[in-house]
Amino acid sequence: MIKMALEGPMEVNMTKVMDLIDGNIVMLQDTQDRAAVLEYIGLPHLLHHYPTLFVKVGDGEYVKVWGSDKVVPYLDYAVEELYSAE
């Protein structure tokens, strides 16, 4: 199932940064890296809304993507699930 945020009415899945501690999840803050991921998942218009992305990678593909509207995402900050291929 694929879920995409900010594309009309839907339930928004929120979690905290501390829940994303996993060896398969990387934090991206570079503009080019974020732009590539957001374009891949079909949400390039969100580049400036999310200065930090967390990306779960599996088998060379993006499995899940979360976005934080904070530049410095402390562990207790909420992140929004933007994409899920699970």
N, C-alpha and C positions, 0 to 999 in steps of 0.2 A: 504494500500500500504506500502511496506517495502522498505526503501532506505538504502543503505550502502555505506559509503565513502571509498575511497582508494582501491577500488576493480575494477579497470579498468575505462574506460572513462564514466563520468557522470557529471551532474551538481552538484556542491558542494553548499550546503545551509549554508550560514554564517549568524550569528547574533552576538549581543554583550551581554556580561554578564549582563548588566543592563536590558536587555529584558527578562531575565530568573527569575526575581523576582516573585516568585509564591510559595504559601504554599505547593504545590505538587512537587516541584523541590528541590532536595538535591544535595549538592556538595560533591564529594568523592575525597579524596586525598590519602587514605591509599592503599597501594599496593594490599593487599588481596581483599579489596572491589572492586577496579578497575578491578582486574583480574577476579573476579567473574562476573561482569557486562559484560566485553568485551568477555568473553568466552560464556556467555549466548546469546549475539547478534552475535556471530560468527566472532569476530574480535580480538582474543587473541594476535595476532602479533603486535597490536598497543599499548600494555601496556606501553612501554617505550617512545612512541611518545607523549602520552597524560598524563602528571602528574596530571591533574585535569579533572574530569568528572562531568557533571551536568546531573542528571537523573530525569525524570518526571515519577512518579509511579502512577498507577491507577489500582484498583481492584487486587492488589497483583502482577502486571506484569509491566515490563518496557514499557512505552508508547513512550518515546523519550529519546535519549541519545546524548549529545553534548560533545565534547572534546576541551580542551584548551591546547596548547603547553606551557603554562606559569604555573609555580608553584604557583605564587601569581596572580590570575586573577582579575585585577582591572576592575571596572565597564565598562570602555570604550574598553576593550580588545575584540577582535573577538573570537568566538567559532564556531567550525564546527559541523554541525549536522551529527552524525554517524549512527543513527538508528531512524526510525519512524515506529510505528505500527498504526498510524492514517490514 
